[in-house]
Every structure is written in C-alpha cells, then in structure tokens.
C-alpha cells in the first residue's frame, strides 16, 4: 500500500502545472510524414532489388504538408519519407501552384521535388516550360534547365533562356544565358541576364542588352522595361536609337507610347541627318512632336560644315512644326548667357532664336560677333543661312563694326544706325552701312604695309565691296564729309568713334570656354534706343469737330477716327522669354 502511494505521488509531481501545462498541450510537433492517400494496388518484395519500396499502381495520391501529388504509378519509400512518381505526375498546392511532368521524385524530409520530361510549372498567370525542374518548398524557388532551354509565358510575354529560377513567394524569375523576351506588341529584349517580375510585368536586363520596341532600339547594360506600360528606365550609360536620331545618357527614361525621352547626366542627343547634336546634364525630348529642351551646361553642336559650331546657353529649346512631313520646320531658342564658338566665328548675346523656315538666326540684347580680327555689335543681329553657310547678315540699331589692325593698336571703325552684310560661298563680299554713318579708316601703303594716316568720314550711306582674297575692292558713298589726317597730326579724339568699344575679353577662346560667362565691364552695356513715335496731327481750335446736325433721316454722318502712330517693335518681355525666348 505504501509503495502504490509513493508511485502515484511521483506521477503527479511530474505533470506540468498552470500556464506551463496549457503551453505543453498547445505545442505539437510538426507533421513531416508523407501520407499515401490512395492507390488501386499496393505490393512490395523484400527480396527484390528495392526491398524498402512499396510499388503502387493506379490513381496514386500522396499528401504532404498541404501539398497533393497524383500519378499513374509510384515507388513509395516510407522509411526515408520519399517516393518516385511515373506517368501523368501532378503536384499542386492550393489553387496558385501546379507542377506537372512525366516523371518525378519527392523528398519529404528536405521538401524538395525533382521533375523531368515535359515539365510545366504553373504559378498564378505564369507558366514555366522545361525538361528538368527542382522545386524547393522551404525556400520557395524552382530551378529550371534542360538541353532545349526553358520558356516562361505570362499574358502576352514570352521569355526563353538556357536556364533560370522562379521564386513562388515573391513571384519573380531569374534567367541566364541567351535570354530573349518577346510579346505581341513587337517587343524583343536580348540579353544574358534578366529578372522578370510577374506582379508588375517588369523586366530587368543586366549585361550587354538590346531592346527593340516600336521604332526604337535600346542598348544598355542595366535597364528596366515594363511590358504593360511600354516604359523603360535605363542606367549605366544607355542609348536609345530612333532612326537617324539617338539619345545617350547616364540615366535615361523612355516611353514608347508617348515617345518621350528624359536623360540625366552627360546627355547627348544626335541627329545624323541634319548633322547636329544637343548636349546637357538634363535633356527632355518628344519623338512624336519633335519638341524638347536641354538645361545644365546645355550645348547645341552643328557639324554640317567643315568647322563645327558649339553654342551654349542656360536653356536650349527645340520646337518642331509639321513633323514627319516634307514641310517640316524647326525653331531653336537659346537663352540666357549665350556663347558660341567656331574656328572662324564667335558670338555672345543674351538670347538667340533660329528658324529653319527662313534659315534666320536672330541674336538679342547686347549681341557681339567676332570673325578673325573683326567685331560686330548692335541692339539686334540677324544672320540668314544657306545650307548652314552665312548668306546675309543684318545689324539693327546702334550698329558698330570694328577691325583690329595688324599692330593691335589701331582699329578701323564704322558706326551707323543699321548695317547689312552680303556673303558668297561663306565669304563677305559686300558691307552696307545705312543712316548716320561715321567712319574711321587707316589706309595702308601697299608697298611696305605701313599706315599712311587716318581717314575720318561722315555720310548717310556707305557700301564696301570686298575681294575674294578679303582685301578691299572699292567703297561707294553718297554725299559725305571727310578728312585725311597724317598719322602724326591726327586729333586725339578722331582715333576712336564716340561709341567705340572692343570686347576681346568676352570672346570665347575654345569650345570649352563657352561655359564661362564673361559679362561686359559695368557701364559698357548697350542701352536700347527707343524709337520716337510719329507726331500726332493736331487741329487748330477753329478746325476742331463741331456738333453736326442730324440728317433728314435722323442719322448723323460717320466721322473718320483720328490717325494714330504706327505700332513700334519692342523687345520681348521676361514673360515672353519664358514662353518663347528671344521671339520678336
């Protein structure tokens, strides 16, 4: 009796108490066993080649941790918690994941499935086709490979590669070697490495890659392409080709539907037909409309001639009219702090507008142009081109032409209200000065090239004709007043015209110097001369309008309105410049 009581006390003392007992009841060991749910026949042979295997035939069905597998026949290794399946093998988990094949093997302890021959992995909307597949349930990924490669389809996207991996939890795939992605919209991506995200239809290509979509071809080593929105994000110095036009940048955003390109970081836009480029740290361009702009070290480059023209401004805008037609036109706006350089031509101004319709380039606000030893300035300068060669130039208001002599001390000078220059084959042949002309000219002895004296002349109109060798052929002037002074007897105030200025310190010295803004010395800025309005006609008191009696029919005669002055041309306001900089 005492012995039984001792044993009962020992059992009670070993039981958990309170919360500890409740926790013990809740804790259950995870069930990792593979269960055979059905088979038409079952047999085994302990003396055969597989004594530890049960051979199953007909409508075989297994269950393991929520996953079902069916097949025509199988070898079931109960001791190792695994089986081999043959014929119409199908494995599924819920309604999102299905794996089918001709043959398969499953290890319940490692939770790894191996399938081969006509393998199809269906995960939501994606289907993966291959010869061999390994599926790890613990880490939720499937490795696909085979001698014929692999294929994945999702909606209209078709992706092929030598081998790849699909993650069932994050729903993205990785593909390697000879990767090709296509769809029914004409997209084709060729690369060596590609990540594909099922949820967003986003493809990420790594390594040397080529993307063809619509009319564009993209080369990149690190690019994203969304197959549903046709938008791409390109990194690592990528390029978009659109016919004869290309855009390259460190970072590039492209939209095939809208044709919009946005480039960041050392952007280069090239038009090989018109032989020009647009550069900047930021470039925006619309392929469908031909409109765009560049900022942050913006530069437009024209290399259609022997010498390349480089032009910089804070912002450069391009507007295209009648794109994709025979009458296409372009307008280019460059502002502010405009500086241009070519070997034979340099220019500085506040803003510039170029119209391809009439091939006219107009410079506004303190424009200065240099050609060799010549300097030209005025309130506004217009240059008309002919196949990128200067055909005609016009300086409007406060025109001043200065030519530095070989001694770099004396200057030939012409000032007038307006100036016109005519070119042939890119060479200056005629130079006209119109209205209130003043000339300071140093004639040179042809024998020894010494300066003879100073010729000061005032006239209303002067025409200078230049030989092809750039020497003066003749000068025509209307009624004039002039004096030739010996050089030693020239009055000091005659050496320079009242508005003389030489701005050599502002002159761009190279294509790299266009980024350095060099303003005029304070006080030397050109002040616009406002045109005076035409005087209004005034009537004497006796001629002023008197009340007029009504006509018999009760209507008074109609009186003509007073004459008004003609509308005057004005420089664009700052608000106008924001819309169309430099427009008249």
HELIX and SHEET records of a PDB file:
HELIX    1   1 UNK A    2  UNK A   13  1                                  12    
HELIX    2   2 UNK A   18  UNK A   26  1                                   9    
HELIX    3   3 UNK A  487  UNK A  489  5                                   3    
HELIX    4   4 UNK A  492  UNK A  494  5                                   3    
HELIX    5   5 UNK A  504  UNK A  506  5                                   3    
HELIX    6   6 UNK A  513  UNK A  515  5                                   3    
HELIX    7   7 UNK A  541  UNK A  543  5                                   3    
HELIX    8   8 UNK A  574  UNK A  580  1                                   7    
SHEET    1   A 3 UNK A  35  UNK A  38  0                                        
SHEET    2   A 3 UNK A  54  UNK A  64 -1                                        
SHEET    3   A 3 UNK A  41  UNK A  43 -1                                        
SHEET    1   B12 UNK A  35  UNK A  38  0                                        
SHEET    2   B12 UNK A  54  UNK A  64 -1                                        
SHEET    3   B12 UNK A  67  UNK A  77 -1                                        
SHEET    4   B12 UNK A  82  UNK A  93 -1                                        
SHEET    5   B12 UNK A  97  UNK A 107 -1                                        
SHEET    6   B12 UNK A 112  UNK A 123 -1                                        
SHEET    7   B12 UNK A 126  UNK A 136 -1                                        
SHEET    8   B12 UNK A 141  UNK A 145 -1                                        
SHEET    9   B12 UNK A 163  UNK A 167 -1                                        
SHEET   10   B12 UNK A 172  UNK A 182 -1                                        
SHEET   11   B12 UNK A 157  UNK A 161 -1                                        
SHEET   12   B12 UNK A 150  UNK A 154 -1                                        
SHEET    1   C18 UNK A  35  UNK A  38  0                                        
SHEET    2   C18 UNK A  54  UNK A  64 -1                                        
SHEET    3   C18 UNK A  67  UNK A  77 -1                                        
SHEET    4   C18 UNK A  82  UNK A  93 -1                                        
SHEET    5   C18 UNK A  97  UNK A 107 -1                                        
SHEET    6   C18 UNK A 112  UNK A 123 -1                                        
SHEET    7   C18 UNK A 126  UNK A 136 -1                                        
SHEET    8   C18 UNK A 141  UNK A 145 -1                                        
SHEET    9   C18 UNK A 163  UNK A 167 -1                                        
SHEET   10   C18 UNK A 172  UNK A 182 -1                                        
SHEET   11   C18 UNK A 188  UNK A 197 -1                                        
SHEET   12   C18 UNK A 202  UNK A 213 -1                                        
SHEET   13   C18 UNK A 216  UNK A 226 -1                                        
SHEET   14   C18 UNK A 231  UNK A 235 -1                                        
SHEET   15   C18 UNK A 251  UNK A 255 -1                                        
SHEET   16   C18 UNK A 260  UNK A 271 -1                                        
SHEET   17   C18 UNK A 245  UNK A 249 -1                                        
SHEET   18   C18 UNK A 238  UNK A 242 -1                                        
SHEET    1   D28 UNK A  35  UNK A  38  0                                        
SHEET    2   D28 UNK A  54  UNK A  64 -1                                        
SHEET    3   D28 UNK A  67  UNK A  77 -1                                        
SHEET    4   D28 UNK A  82  UNK A  93 -1                                        
SHEET    5   D28 UNK A  97  UNK A 107 -1                                        
SHEET    6   D28 UNK A 112  UNK A 123 -1                                        
SHEET    7   D28 UNK A 126  UNK A 136 -1                                        
SHEET    8   D28 UNK A 141  UNK A 145 -1                                        
SHEET    9   D28 UNK A 163  UNK A 167 -1                                        
SHEET   10   D28 UNK A 172  UNK A 182 -1                                        
SHEET   11   D28 UNK A 188  UNK A 197 -1                                        
SHEET   12   D28 UNK A 202  UNK A 213 -1                                        
SHEET   13   D28 UNK A 216  UNK A 226 -1                                        
SHEET   14   D28 UNK A 231  UNK A 235 -1                                        
SHEET   15   D28 UNK A 251  UNK A 255 -1                                        
SHEET   16   D28 UNK A 260  UNK A 271 -1                                        
SHEET   17   D28 UNK A 276  UNK A 286 -1                                        
SHEET   18   D28 UNK A 291  UNK A 302 -1                                        
SHEET   19   D28 UNK A 309  UNK A 321 -1                                        
SHEET   20   D28 UNK A 329  UNK A 342 -1                                        
SHEET   21   D28 UNK A 345  UNK A 355 -1                                        
SHEET   22   D28 UNK A 360  UNK A 371 -1                                        
SHEET   23   D28 UNK A 374  UNK A 386 -1                                        
SHEET   24   D28 UNK A 389  UNK A 404 -1                                        
SHEET   25   D28 UNK A 411  UNK A 424 -1                                        
SHEET   26   D28 UNK A 427  UNK A 441 -1                                        
SHEET   27   D28 UNK A 453  UNK A 466 -1                                        
SHEET   28   D28 UNK A 472  UNK A 477 -1                                        
SHEET    1   E28 UNK A  35  UNK A  38  0                                        
SHEET    2   E28 UNK A  54  UNK A  64 -1                                        
SHEET    3   E28 UNK A  67  UNK A  77 -1                                        
SHEET    4   E28 UNK A  82  UNK A  93 -1                                        
SHEET    5   E28 UNK A  97  UNK A 107 -1                                        
SHEET    6   E28 UNK A 112  UNK A 123 -1                                        
SHEET    7   E28 UNK A 126  UNK A 136 -1                                        
SHEET    8   E28 UNK A 141  UNK A 145 -1                                        
SHEET    9   E28 UNK A 163  UNK A 167 -1                                        
SHEET   10   E28 UNK A 172  UNK A 182 -1                                        
SHEET   11   E28 UNK A 188  UNK A 197 -1                                        
SHEET   12   E28 UNK A 202  UNK A 213 -1                                        
SHEET   13   E28 UNK A 216  UNK A 226 -1                                        
SHEET   14   E28 UNK A 231  UNK A 235 -1                                        
SHEET   15   E28 UNK A 251  UNK A 255 -1                                        
SHEET   16   E28 UNK A 260  UNK A 271 -1                                        
SHEET   17   E28 UNK A 276  UNK A 286 -1                                        
SHEET   18   E28 UNK A 291  UNK A 302 -1                                        
SHEET   19   E28 UNK A 309  UNK A 321 -1                                        
SHEET   20   E28 UNK A 329  UNK A 342 -1                                        
SHEET   21   E28 UNK A 345  UNK A 355 -1                                        
SHEET   22   E28 UNK A 360  UNK A 371 -1                                        
SHEET   23   E28 UNK A 374  UNK A 386 -1                                        
SHEET   24   E28 UNK A 389  UNK A 404 -1                                        
SHEET   25   E28 UNK A 411  UNK A 424 -1                                        
SHEET   26   E28 UNK A 427  UNK A 441 -1                                        
SHEET   27   E28 UNK A 453  UNK A 466 -1                                        
SHEET   28   E28 UNK A 480  UNK A 486 -1                                        
END                                                                             
